[in-house]
Amino acid sequence: MAKATELKTKTSDQLADRLVELKKEQFNLRFQRASGQLENTARVRQVRREIATIKTLLGERNRAAS
């Protein structure tokens, strides 16, 4: 999981790309959990929190730009 300080140094485009990757991973993790194949259950929480952090940073940047 990336730390907020690491994410703040990235551009908005890089954050958007990372967000897309995390959404795909979250989708796959949901399917694994539903089918009983999920081994690392903590990863679901990590992904969800990183998504929230990225969305927060993108929102802050959008508000600062306008």
HELIX and SHEET records of a PDB file:
HELIX    1   1 ALA A    4  LYS A    8  1                                   5    
HELIX    2   2 SER A   12  SER A   35  1                                  24    
HELIX    3   3 ALA A   42  ALA A   65  1                                  24    
END                                                                             
